Amino acid sequence: MTAEEMKKEKALHPLDIDAYWLQRRLSKIYEDAMVSQAKAAEVLTVLKEASDDRDAENQLVLLLGYDCFDFIKLLKKNRQMSEYLFFIF
């Protein structure tokens, strides 16, 4: 999925998030299922342990790369909603 396609997507709705939402999104970026699964776990750890939004953003850019910045902004914008994923995993 290109950055333009991710940018065009609608806002994230709470009902869109399920146990595999993050992994599905990452599988559009990383073709290997094992890589997307590992990245999903790392993203959740960053979102959970980052001291603030700026720290989370910096760590996610290092983890996913600047090419995924629109997705990182989506995660950061919906960080509170994304924390729901912690209870699922």
C-alpha positions in Angstrom: 0.0 0.0 0.0 1.4 3.3 -1.0 1.5 6.4 1.2 -1.1 8.1 -1.0 -3.5 5.2 -0.6 -3.1 5.3 3.2 -3.7 9.0 3.2 -7.0 8.6 1.3 -8.4 6.2 3.8 -11.2 7.2 6.1 -10.8 8.0 9.8 -10.3 5.1 12.2 -13.5 3.9 13.9 -13.4 2.0 17.1 -15.4 -0.9 15.6 -12.8 -1.3 12.9 -10.2 -2.4 15.5 -10.1 -6.1 16.3 -7.3 -8.5 17.4 -5.7 -8.5 14.0 -6.3 -4.9 12.8 -2.7 -3.8 13.2 -1.3 -6.9 11.7 -3.6 -6.6 8.7 -2.5 -3.0 8.2 1.2 -3.9 8.5 0.7 -6.8 6.0 -0.1 -4.2 3.4 3.4 -2.8 4.0 5.4 -6.0 4.7 4.6 -8.9 2.4 6.1 -11.5 4.8 3.5 -12.6 7.4 6.1 -13.3 10.0 7.6 -9.8 9.6 4.2 -8.1 9.8 3.4 -10.1 13.0 6.7 -9.2 14.6 6.3 -5.5 13.6 2.8 -5.5 15.1 4.1 -6.7 18.4 6.9 -4.1 18.3 4.4 -1.3 17.4 2.2 -2.3 20.4 5.2 -2.2 22.7 6.1 1.3 21.5 2.6 2.6 21.9 2.4 1.1 25.3 5.8 2.2 26.7 6.4 5.5 25.0 6.4 8.4 27.5 4.5 10.8 25.2 3.2 11.2 21.6 6.5 12.6 20.4 8.5 9.7 21.8 6.0 7.3 20.3 6.3 9.0 16.9 10.1 9.0 16.9 10.3 5.3 17.9 7.7 4.3 15.3 9.6 6.2 12.5 12.7 4.3 13.5 10.8 1.0 13.5 8.7 1.4 10.4 10.5 4.0 8.4 9.6 7.4 7.1 7.7 5.9 4.2 5.0 4.8 6.7 4.7 8.3 8.2 0.9 8.6 7.3 0.3 5.3 9.1 2.3 6.4 12.0 0.3 9.6 12.2 -2.9 7.5 12.2 -1.5 5.4 15.1 -0.4 8.5 17.0 -3.7 10.3 16.4 -5.6 7.2 17.7 -3.2 6.2 20.3 -5.8 5.9 23.0 -8.0 3.8 20.8 -5.0 1.7 19.9 -4.4 0.9 23.5 -7.5 -1.3 23.2 -5.3 -3.7 21.3 -3.2 -4.3 24.4 -6.1 -6.0 26.1 -6.7 -8.2 23.1 -3.1 -9.4 22.7 
